[in-house]
Amino acid sequence: MTVRADVAELLRTGYGDRTIGRRLNVTAASVTAARAELGLPAARGGNKPAGSVEDLFWRRTRPVDGGHLEWTGHRTNKGVGTTKWQGTVYTAGRIAYRIRYGQDPAGHTHAPCGHDGCVAPAHIADSKVVPRQGRPGTGRRANADRGQIVALLRDGLTDDAIRRQLRVDAKRVAVIRREEGIGRAPRAVRTFAEKWAANTEPAAGGHVAWTGRRRDGNTPSLVYRDREYSARRAAFIEHYGREPAGLVLPGCGWEPCVRPDHLEDRTIRQTLTDQFTAIFGSAA
């Protein structure tokens, strides 16, 4: 039996079979079988306490298309996502900033990506470093007349794209769209290459580092084929054109590496071992 890498990773993290099934959209029975294949004991029942505020963050977010991350936890009456850890209240944006940069922001956090409510660490900025756009002086959004909105609607832009460009209320754009009888713009779908480029960066030695979301604060992950995948597994499939056998790990020796041609599954590792043995002998 070949155990999917993302299933194996969550099993080793300590999640229960049903929880893994819900998160990865697989049957609990298949997760149970994978657990037996890996020789792992049954998970401890009940909710597991979070180990850090970053762990709480990942439990209260969900990935959406475009590399964005939405907050599913508590919100204040102003719509700000918050969570409490060891008696202290943190905003989701501040935690995301700490995950990305390893320190607290000097000012308020915001997401210049334009996706409402996004808390993806790679998308979070410090207002002292990257000022908010469209909030000069009074903090009110810049407005636009109906003609400007209609022109962009006829150009085929989405309501959200117009909201970002003109700094207007997306609901107002939607109303004008209906009044003008203009159909909804087709949803832009980013390619895997575009998603990959937005969540990685080159590292020394020819390696590639992950800058995007990390499931449970540890495993690089992204939305791939309409569901959550570990980043290495998705990259392996794209690079080799097949599902990996077992865990996908970097074979280059640099543990954080996610460069596609540095990744190996069990089949590749076994092939390399067999080749080494054939050349140098089993005693090498």
PyMOL commands that set and color helices and strands:
alter all, ss='L'
color gray80, all
select helices_A, chain A and resi 5-13+17-24+28-38+53-59+92-101+121-123+146-154+159-166+170-180+192-198+204-206+231-240+260-262+266-280
alter helices_A, ss='H'
color red, helices_A
select strands_A, chain A and resi 61-64+68-71+82-85+88-91+109-110+125-126+200-202+208-210+214-215+219-224+227-230+249-250+263-264
alter strands_A, ss='S'
color yellow, strands_A
deselect
rebuild
show_as cartoon
